[in-house]
């Protein structure tokens, strides 16, 4: 078992867990301070708990045994408890066998699925922000904090964002705001969102000035194909450039 020490269990990210499994880890163990005994005001261990509960439901949804992820809480002086938790978890993993074996998921397929979910981590955090920030005090509520139907809808209703070429003013506000540089375009060029790079965070939708309203949120439907590059030039009236049949003219 390989240990990675963090200042707080709240620093554990969903992307870390997904990456571990994508790289072939048979299980992931998260150890945190006792709930309610945080040395800081952040109480990150509650966030770690919510993240673990969410991750388990996601794994169950994709067919991966949720017992491969375990979270336990203890104080820094409870070495015996830590050893007991780790020993029990290792026995569980030995029973389950190598990652994907008992679940009949090939390594290539597992890596592909984990990669797809990793791209959606920002979207998942936004959609489940409220539940990820709740301090769960009652252990009996853990199992139902996230439901399988909820997770199914989470992945079925993934939003896509599209820039309407008829409304885009090529102001570059959305392009400069995109955290992953998924928007292609420049001054005088209709902007296009690269759907493969887009992390579904909705930043472009919020950044686009309301007087333009060029960015559209699409749920449950296909994204229109982008304009060819030679049709994305914007020529404004009174400008020096000459208008062609493939160019959009704006007042």
PyMOL commands that set and color helices and strands:
alter all, ss='L'
color gray80, all
select helices_A, chain A and resi 9-11+14-22+44-62+66-68+79-96+107-119+121-127+129-132+139-141+148-156+173-177+203-207+229-231
alter helices_A, ss='H'
color red, helices_A
select strands_A, chain A and resi 28-32+69-73+159-163+183-184+192-193+215-219+234-236+248-250
alter strands_A, ss='S'
color yellow, strands_A
deselect
rebuild
show_as cartoon
